[in-house]
Amino acid sequence: MAASDRPSNIVDSNEREQRYNEFVALLTRHDLSIRRFVRSLLPSRDGVEDVVQETALECWRKFDDFATQNSGQADEFARWACVIARYKTLSWQRDQGRDRLVFRDSVMEVLAASALPQLDRLEEERRAMEGCLAKLGESQRQLVLSVHSPGQSVSSIAKQTGQKARRLYYQLNVLRASLQQCVEKQLQQGLRHG
């Protein structure tokens, strides 16, 4: 049976599933950027998860519009999602209006205007860090990431490997310095190549 002979509901279902997979991939890729953006707009961590979840739902509702207007420009997804996140944050703030730590709408607008241009820079830094981490050996990468992973620590790695924690902390400091140089070098190369 040719594709044109298939019932339209099967074609729609396949297209919908493909669109959903595309959406999930973009949302997963830019989740950290969206989360940072929302965090920059709120006076505390309270509400970040609620706003990010509401933003994801609204992005999915409007994803067809995004896909139509930005065909082939997946990098625009974070910027588009952050605009939605700004409005969801304002809505959340209004709902929390009795709380004294709520920013005024005008303050939110200023914060959003200053945070949006930073998205590209933060994404470049994230990519540079991933590239530099990929250059490390497995044990070095595990050591660096251990201090940022729940349930892991330098002391737990020391127990697992039989090494002294002091020696691992020294290695960690050397690796951090090396990563910083690597990231700075990659960012400078990125600036030279546009």
ChimeraX attribute file (.defattr): number of C-alpha atoms within 10 A of each C-alpha:
attribute: neighborCount
match mode: 1-to-1
recipient: residues
	/A:1	5
	/A:2	5
	/A:3	9
	/A:4	8
	/A:5	8
	/A:6	10
	/A:7	9
	/A:8	11
	/A:9	9
	/A:10	11
	/A:11	14
	/A:12	11
	/A:13	11
	/A:14	12
	/A:15	12
	/A:16	13
	/A:17	12
	/A:18	12
	/A:19	16
	/A:20	15
	/A:21	12
	/A:22	14
	/A:23	20
	/A:24	15
	/A:25	12
	/A:26	16
	/A:27	19
	/A:28	10
	/A:29	14
	/A:30	19
	/A:31	17
	/A:32	15
	/A:33	23
	/A:34	28
	/A:35	18
	/A:36	16
	/A:37	26
	/A:38	24
	/A:39	19
	/A:40	17
	/A:41	23
	/A:42	21
	/A:43	12
	/A:44	11
	/A:45	11
	/A:46	10
	/A:47	17
	/A:48	21
	/A:49	13
	/A:50	13
	/A:51	26
	/A:52	24
	/A:53	15
	/A:54	17
	/A:55	24
	/A:56	21
	/A:57	12
	/A:58	15
	/A:59	21
	/A:60	18
	/A:61	10
	/A:62	13
	/A:63	19
	/A:64	15
	/A:65	12
	/A:66	17
	/A:67	16
	/A:68	9
	/A:69	10
	/A:70	14
	/A:71	10
	/A:72	9
	/A:73	10
	/A:74	13
	/A:75	13
	/A:76	14
	/A:77	21
	/A:78	24
	/A:79	18
	/A:80	15
	/A:81	25
	/A:82	26
	/A:83	18
	/A:84	21
	/A:85	27
	/A:86	23
	/A:87	16
	/A:88	20
	/A:89	26
	/A:90	21
	/A:91	14
	/A:92	18
	/A:93	22
	/A:94	15
	/A:95	11
	/A:96	13
	/A:97	13
	/A:98	9
	/A:99	10
	/A:100	7
	/A:101	12
	/A:102	19
	/A:103	18
	/A:104	12
	/A:105	14
	/A:106	9
	/A:107	12
	/A:108	20
	/A:109	16
	/A:110	11
	/A:111	17
	/A:112	20
	/A:113	13
	/A:114	12
	/A:115	16
	/A:116	19
	/A:117	11
	/A:118	13
	/A:119	19
	/A:120	15
	/A:121	12
	/A:122	14
	/A:123	15
	/A:124	16
	/A:125	16
	/A:126	15
	/A:127	15
	/A:128	21
	/A:129	19
	/A:130	12
	/A:131	15
	/A:132	19
	/A:133	20
	/A:134	11
	/A:135	13
	/A:136	15
	/A:137	10
	/A:138	10
	/A:139	10
	/A:140	16
	/A:141	16
	/A:142	17
	/A:143	21
	/A:144	22
	/A:145	16
	/A:146	18
	/A:147	14
	/A:148	10
	/A:149	10
	/A:150	8
	/A:151	8
	/A:152	14
	/A:153	18
	/A:154	21
	/A:155	17
	/A:156	13
	/A:157	18
	/A:158	17
	/A:159	12
	/A:160	9
	/A:161	10
	/A:162	9
	/A:163	12
	/A:164	13
	/A:165	17
	/A:166	12
	/A:167	11
	/A:168	18
	/A:169	16
	/A:170	11
	/A:171	15
	/A:172	20
	/A:173	12
	/A:174	12
	/A:175	18
	/A:176	13
	/A:177	12
	/A:178	14
	/A:179	20
	/A:180	15
	/A:181	13
	/A:182	18
	/A:183	22
	/A:184	15
	/A:185	14
	/A:186	19
	/A:187	18
	/A:188	12
	/A:189	11
	/A:190	12
	/A:191	9
	/A:192	8
	/A:193	7
	/A:194	6
